[in-house]
Amino acid sequence: MTRKLHLNAFLMNTGHHEASWRLPESDPHAHVDLAHYVRLARTAERGTFDSLFLADGPQLWNSVAQRPAGALEPLTLLTALATATEHIGLIATASTSYNSPYNLARRFASLDIISGGRAGWNIVTTAGTQAARNFGLEAEPAHAERYARAAEFLDVARLLWDSWEDDTVVADKAAGVWGDDARIHPPRHRGTYFRVEGALNVPRTPQGYPLLVQAGSSEDGKRFAARYAEAVFTAQQTLAGARDFSADLKARTAAEGRDPDHIKVLPGIVPVLGSTEAEARRRERELEDHIVHEHGVRHLEELLRLAPGSLELDAELPDGLPPEEAIEGAKSRYTLVVELARRERLTVRQLIGRLGGGRGHLTFTGTPEQVADTIERWFSLGAADGFNIMPPVLPSGLDAFVDHVVPILRARGLLRTEYGPRQTLRERYGLPRPANQHTATATAVSPTAALV
Amino acid sequence: MTRKLHLNAFLMNTGHHEASWRLPESDPHAHVDLAHYVRLARTAERGTFDSLFLADGPQLWNSVAQRPAGALEPLTLLTALATATEHIGLIATASTSYNSPYNLARRFASLDIISGGRAGWNIVTTAGTQAARNFGLEAEPAHAERYARAAEFLDVARLLWDSWEDDTVVADKAAGVWGDDARIHPPRHRGTYFRVEGALNVPRTPQGYPLLVQAGSSEDGKRFAARYAEAVFTAQQTLAGARDFSADLKARTAAEGRDPDHIKVLPGIVPVLGSTEAEARRRERELEDHIVHEHGVRHLEELLRLAPGSLELDAELPDGLPPEEAIEGAKSRYTLVVELARRERLTVRQLIGRLGGGRGHLTFTGTPEQVADTIERWFSLGAADGFNIMPPVLPSGLDAFVDHVVPILRARGLLRTEYGPRQTLRERYGLPRPANQHTATATAVSPTAALV
């Protein structure tokens, strides 16, 4: 079997371009409209994507004046989408800093059962003071501490997901014995951040546990990914950078004693499509024309830790910005923005235009053929196992990708033409079902046999 | 309009009788089978019930040997059921002791939006050491402290649900203004148990917030219900007791400055149905014959704080049991069990048989006509605004109730014959949409106009 591309649809209200909501075609109430998300999920399924994905943070960002704010809670929304789809994986973002392992492990187990093995968890540690202050803290915990908590969270969550062996239920009606207590393994965990005594109150799920996804590219983030992640979303602006990132991550994964093929790297791409190059450029300009630059300046100043009024729209970034080590928030995003501006010598206005499309992810403007070429080049040269598709405008941008780029990728043999037999999300990504830590023979269990 | 009965379907894997899973008809894997719950929800909707309900606790109870254990997380399961139904209300149990207000308020808001205003929250404080030890505590907090935390939780949650005024989104594309920041009201709450700074990241929902339901009947529980609850589930063994309970709760509600008609009291009933009285009795015996008495003795000893081996199967309860004040767990359940045993002079074996049916709720064995008579009597004599229907076996017990009791209740004019126009859960229960604390004119907003 030839290696196939993995595609994830990153869904976000009216699209990833910050000005998308202002287009005549966009519904400014899409952020809380289930029908909008059902339509997007079905389109992604028509395009035989591996999965769809929702980002999240437990806070209301900045101001509601600038663009659609707020969102349905991802696990809740994905549960509704599970019943509206059949095949596609469902990846929800949830924070290890602002959840407790018992509750979150249980919710993911429930979604995995309800969806027939299609749940994924994008693990985030949640940067920012705003979120911290919604959960009783004065300020966000330090970056390294957030990651230490995340690692312990994952260890506990996996103990909880393994607390029922696969064949715990014996259902002997005549003897009056429903389950085998010897196959229940309470975590009895006492760590630095968590104490969790008892077994989960959900049986082991079709996938054992959700596909583990990670998206931070800081040093802490990469170390965490190498240890736990099975898929990684990443923002990469150049093919060379993406290759280095992927090679580094796979080497780190191997160093953790894991198969380096069991971590899939998916850079984000914002495809601005047109049937001709000129049409695609016009679409790009239409979006840029709707950007309100004052908002962008304010956001950049916050990201770069600069006082209000420090940046000039038509000048480059000032010298003397702090190094990444000094940043306790979203480290890798900080570095990506600074490096992009320096490398291409962008003015603040140009930088805002570039970030407006995909917040630092690669924006590619062109025809379906050109977008397919880029995807194929990155994929075949080892820069990507697949892509995180981030349409600038939704639903039209996902329609365009599925109607015009997907057929090219299929014709080139890069993408499946149909889903085929029922598979779990982990099987779609070519990953094995994790063995239960308590069951010696677990590797012998076929994932399909374990589907309930 | 004549006063109508409110019916809630209390769903529980293979049914409320503890031995139900052992019947030939029962699926011992029903506890994690979405299709089972979809079927039950649609049956309840066919019976024009107001709502359905899932109980919950964040722990794996005791042993898995005795009966089906574990359950899908209620808010997750109800979200899936929201997409499989159109009219029925969806009431999820969630704990104020083991959740944070920001996360839980958001999840209920999300379900309320996804379901078009059909979300309800059964507020519990969660008794027991087992749950406490899954969340970093050594022992459960004292009863009064759990309720103090619950009250603060509710105050914060309502601030969060009101943190967006109903008309926050202005969606002015031309001006580039999406929302009105002046209509966002961050809680900035600093209390005893919680500090929550920022606004919720979900807009105000069709119902404003979920229907608030409560089920504890201790002194603390009743005080809490009078202040917050709009519907109360209660276990009552006698009509006189139910009348006293209801009158007391409505008086307390009025004393809180609320309309006593804005709290609906629903006693639980376990209807063991047969087309003749003899057939119903046979069904009751069939269920009792499947009880494993050793398990029941152990549970009773735990509930009554007795050493193992203290109880004899064919003797009455011993003297000298502790008073309710000494119990820090489920106070009202303790008292109900002790009073039931004393009042009817039951042996331990008989008590276990009675509790096996509905864990202290009224078990009524008879024909559909007789069950309807009981319901009508309690309803017309002020002992109930409706009933929490707890079929002993599922799905068959709910089918039987909807096919045979519901038509009688409809013929007597006690129950709606169809749902009629689209309504929120709160409207079905005849309750007003709560005004936003920050909007002076909120009472003028019609609930239907606010449906998204």
Interface residues (C-beta under 8 A of the other chain):
Chain A: A19 W21 R22 L23 P24 S26 P28 H29 V32 D33 L34 G57 P58 Q59 L60 W61 S63 V64 A65 Q66 R67 P68 A69 G70 A71 L72 E73 L75 T76 L77 T79 A80 A82 T83 A84 Y98 N99 S100 Y102 N103 R106 R107 A109 S110 L111 I113 I114 Q130 R133 N134 F135 G136 L137 S163 W164 T168 V169 A171 K173 G176 V177 W178 G179 D180 D181 I184 P186 F194 R195 V196 E197 G198 A199 L200 N201 V202 P203 H290 V292 V452
Chain B: A19 W21 R22 L23 P24 S26 P28 H29 V32 D33 L34 G57 P58 Q59 L60 W61 S63 V64 A65 Q66 R67 P68 A69 G70 A71 L72 E73 L75 T76 L77 T79 A80 A82 T83 A84 Y98 N99 S100 Y102 N103 R106 R107 A109 S110 L111 I113 I114 Q130 R133 N134 F135 G136 L137 S163 W164 T168 V169 A171 K173 G176 V177 W178 G179 D180 D181 I184 F194 R195 V196 E197 G198 A199 L200 N201 V202 P203 H290 V292 V452
